[in-house]
Amino acid sequence: MAVAGAAADLSVTDAMVLLYLMHGTRARRLMDIGCFLNIEDIHVVKYAISKLCKHGLARADERAEEAAYMPTRKGRALGRRYRQVREQVLVSAVATQGTQAFELVEFGFGLRMLSTLYDQAARTATDM
């Protein structure tokens, strides 16, 4: 995230958590964040949130009964900048392979579907 103008100690996990916090307008609980990002160890999410709060990118929602977090204005601005940089890097990398940008949408849909099926198969295999 340093490229997007954030502190150098922010990781990819921190970026994913920040981007998830930016979805919608309500605050997100630690368990919701972990579930959505498929992070089983809630301590990883808690550590990412503490780093984001330390840098002023996220804050706790005091109205919630359970700890819930939302991005600050600074966090939203950084998240938007991160998305722009990520998209530029991805589109330029894909362009060198001869793929058109509009094909990325279909490719992304396929990856999400494959990831979901993989997770379901892993859970089923574990239960057998």
DOTI-256025 format. One record per residue (C-alpha): x, y, z. Coordinates in steps of 0.2 Angstrom, whole numbers, always signed. Layout:
! residues N
X:Y:Z
...
END
This chain:
! residues 128
+0:+0:+0
+15:+11:+1
+13:+15:-18
-4:+22:-14
+3:+34:-1
+0:+23:+15
+13:+19:+28
+25:+6:+23
+20:-6:+37
+3:-9:+30
+1:-26:+22
-10:-34:+8
-21:-41:+22
-23:-23:+29
-28:-17:+12
-41:-31:+10
-48:-26:+27
-49:-8:+22
-57:-11:+5
-70:-22:+14
-74:-9:+27
-77:+3:+12
-92:-8:+5
-108:+0:+11
-111:+12:+24
-113:+2:+40
-99:-3:+52
-92:-21:+51
-89:-33:+65
-72:-43:+66
-81:-59:+63
-90:-52:+47
-73:-46:+41
-65:-63:+44
-79:-72:+36
-80:-62:+20
-61:-62:+18
-60:-81:+22
-48:-77:+36
-51:-90:+50
-39:-83:+63
-48:-68:+70
-32:-61:+78
-26:-58:+60
-41:-47:+57
-40:-39:+74
-21:-35:+71
-25:-27:+54
-39:-16:+61
-27:-10:+75
-15:-5:+62
-28:+4:+52
-34:+13:+67
-16:+18:+72
-14:+26:+55
-31:+35:+56
-38:+24:+42
-52:+16:+52
-61:+19:+68
-73:+10:+80
-91:+13:+79
-96:+18:+96
-115:+15:+93
-113:-4:+90
-115:-16:+105
-101:-27:+98
-85:-19:+92
-88:-14:+74
-77:-3:+63
-78:+8:+48
-66:+18:+37
-62:+36:+40
-61:+49:+26
-43:+47:+25
-46:+28:+24
-58:+30:+10
-47:+41:+1
-32:+29:+2
-44:+14:-3
-49:+23:-18
-31:+27:-23
-26:+9:-19
-40:+3:-31
-34:+15:-45
-16:+9:-43
-21:-9:-42
-32:-8:-58
-18:+1:-68
-5:-12:-63
-18:-26:-68
-24:-19:-84
-6:-15:-90
+0:-33:-85
-15:-41:-94
-13:-29:-109
+5:-36:-112
-3:-54:-113
-15:-48:-127
-31:-48:-117
-43:-34:-118
-49:-25:-102
-67:-30:-105
-62:-49:-104
-56:-46:-86
-74:-45:-80
-78:-62:-87
-62:-69:-80
-65:-61:-63
-82:-69:-63
-75:-86:-67
-61:-84:-53
-74:-80:-40
-85:-95:-45
-70:-107:-45
-64:-100:-28
-82:-103:-21
-82:-120:-28
-65:-124:-21
-70:-118:-4
-86:-129:-4
-76:-144:-10
-63:-141:+4
-77:-140:+17
-86:-156:+11
-69:-166:+10
-66:-160:+28
-83:-166:+34
-81:-184:+26
END
